[in-house]
Amino acid sequence: MPPAGKLPLTVVTPVKNEARNLPTCLASLETVAHVVVVDSNSSDDTCEIARQWGAEVLQFDWAGGFPKKRNWVLQTYRFQTDWVLFLDADETLTPAFLAELGPALEREGVAGYWLNYDNHFLGRVLRHGVPQRKLALFRVGAGFYERIEDSGWSRLDMEVHEHPILTGTIEELTARIDHRDFRGLHHYIARHNDYSTWEAERLRALENDPAAWTGLTARQRLKYRNLTRWWFAPVYFLNAYVLKLGFLDGAAGFVHAALKLSYFFEIRLKVLERRR
């Protein structure tokens, strides 16, 4: 049973070397029943910080293959609440989100919730552009993250682009979570280099397994069928910066859209390189 006065929720935060972000994240979780930090052998003070804030710390070692970090927790951890929220270390629960969260956890017949985020970039909250949205809050036992057989072709030991596959009704919470990474542009660009490699290898795996396409959503099929088109990255930029009014976010909006343009070009070039 959750402690009295606490939200009946387990927050799972996957980490590696998140000492700069983690204190702000954990400070927003004081009203949550359980906090579990799943570490990948951090070399900084991540684990010590987590324990100082009263979080339970688990160690995860990935040698390639299934499961990665989030599915591993869902498969092996003994949850004491009916609900789990996967929250990254650079994300913070706001008072408005917590106020909406309480009644949401009491609703019957709901398996999970789509969540919305305020993205902080270059010192500014991005109010426009392509919104950040994740299915990160759901009932324990409602499902798992989609299974993608990564035999070690990426360095990502956590599900990033994989989505939860849930059984039941899915709704949405409108109050936003703060997404703010304190590690700067170097880390942002390096992380997206890893992500683009993952996307390129994912596309190659799909090309070698026609049956796997049937498990994709319509949006995923659209993306993977067009990632190598020369126009895909420019169209994304125009959509984010012009159609979705990213230009109203000033220089930060332009840089954010431009870096995503570069990201999709990187995927295309990595795919073409492997094909050659």
ChimeraX attribute file (.defattr): number of C-alpha atoms within 10 A of each C-alpha:
attribute: neighborCount
match mode: 1-to-1
recipient: residues
	/A:1	8
	/A:2	15
	/A:3	11
	/A:4	8
	/A:5	9
	/A:6	14
	/A:7	21
	/A:8	21
	/A:9	26
	/A:10	23
	/A:11	22
	/A:12	23
	/A:13	24
	/A:14	25
	/A:15	25
	/A:16	16
	/A:17	17
	/A:18	24
	/A:19	21
	/A:20	17
	/A:21	20
	/A:22	26
	/A:23	18
	/A:24	17
	/A:25	20
	/A:26	25
	/A:27	12
	/A:28	15
	/A:29	21
	/A:30	13
	/A:31	14
	/A:32	18
	/A:33	19
	/A:34	23
	/A:35	23
	/A:36	21
	/A:37	25
	/A:38	23
	/A:39	21
	/A:40	19
	/A:41	15
	/A:42	14
	/A:43	11
	/A:44	13
	/A:45	13
	/A:46	22
	/A:47	26
	/A:48	13
	/A:49	17
	/A:50	23
	/A:51	13
	/A:52	11
	/A:53	15
	/A:54	14
	/A:55	21
	/A:56	15
	/A:57	19
	/A:58	15
	/A:59	14
	/A:60	18
	/A:61	11
	/A:62	16
	/A:63	12
	/A:64	16
	/A:65	14
	/A:66	16
	/A:67	21
	/A:68	23
	/A:69	22
	/A:70	20
	/A:71	19
	/A:72	17
	/A:73	19
	/A:74	18
	/A:75	12
	/A:76	8
	/A:77	11
	/A:78	9
	/A:79	16
	/A:80	15
	/A:81	17
	/A:82	16
	/A:83	20
	/A:84	23
	/A:85	19
	/A:86	17
	/A:87	21
	/A:88	19
	/A:89	25
	/A:90	21
	/A:91	22
	/A:92	25
	/A:93	21
	/A:94	14
	/A:95	13
	/A:96	12
	/A:97	18
	/A:98	19
	/A:99	11
	/A:100	14
	/A:101	19
	/A:102	14
	/A:103	10
	/A:104	16
	/A:105	20
	/A:106	10
	/A:107	9
	/A:108	8
	/A:109	9
	/A:110	17
	/A:111	21
	/A:112	28
	/A:113	22
	/A:114	15
	/A:115	19
	/A:116	21
	/A:117	20
	/A:118	21
	/A:119	19
	/A:120	16
	/A:121	18
	/A:122	15
	/A:123	8
	/A:124	15
	/A:125	16
	/A:126	21
	/A:127	16
	/A:128	19
	/A:129	23
	/A:130	17
	/A:131	14
	/A:132	12
	/A:133	14
	/A:134	15
	/A:135	19
	/A:136	17
	/A:137	25
	/A:138	24
	/A:139	20
	/A:140	20
	/A:141	15
	/A:142	16
	/A:143	17
	/A:144	20
	/A:145	20
	/A:146	16
	/A:147	17
	/A:148	16
	/A:149	14
	/A:150	19
	/A:151	10
	/A:152	13
	/A:153	13
	/A:154	17
	/A:155	14
	/A:156	18
	/A:157	21
	/A:158	18
	/A:159	18
	/A:160	12
	/A:161	13
	/A:162	12
	/A:163	15
	/A:164	21
	/A:165	13
	/A:166	18
	/A:167	14
	/A:168	13
	/A:169	11
	/A:170	15
	/A:171	14
	/A:172	15
	/A:173	15
	/A:174	15
	/A:175	19
	/A:176	21
	/A:177	21
	/A:178	19
	/A:179	22
	/A:180	23
	/A:181	21
	/A:182	17
	/A:183	13
	/A:184	11
	/A:185	12
	/A:186	8
	/A:187	12
	/A:188	13
	/A:189	14
	/A:190	10
	/A:191	12
	/A:192	17
	/A:193	15
	/A:194	13
	/A:195	20
	/A:196	22
	/A:197	21
	/A:198	21
	/A:199	21
	/A:200	24
	/A:201	19
	/A:202	20
	/A:203	19
	/A:204	15
	/A:205	15
	/A:206	14
	/A:207	14
	/A:208	10
	/A:209	10
	/A:210	9
	/A:211	9
	/A:212	12
	/A:213	15
	/A:214	9
	/A:215	11
	/A:216	12
	/A:217	11
	/A:218	10
	/A:219	8
	/A:220	11
	/A:221	13
	/A:222	11
	/A:223	13
	/A:224	19
	/A:225	13
	/A:226	13
	/A:227	20
	/A:228	21
	/A:229	11
	/A:230	13
	/A:231	11
	/A:232	16
	/A:233	23
	/A:234	17
	/A:235	12
	/A:236	18
	/A:237	24
	/A:238	17
	/A:239	16
	/A:240	24
	/A:241	23
	/A:242	16
	/A:243	14
	/A:244	16
	/A:245	16
	/A:246	25
	/A:247	18
	/A:248	16
	/A:249	18
	/A:250	11
	/A:251	13
	/A:252	19
	/A:253	23
	/A:254	19
	/A:255	17
	/A:256	20
	/A:257	24
	/A:258	18
	/A:259	15
	/A:260	19
	/A:261	19
	/A:262	18
	/A:263	18
	/A:264	23
	/A:265	21
	/A:266	21
	/A:267	23
	/A:268	22
	/A:269	16
	/A:270	18
	/A:271	21
	/A:272	12
	/A:273	10
	/A:274	10
	/A:275	8
	/A:276	5
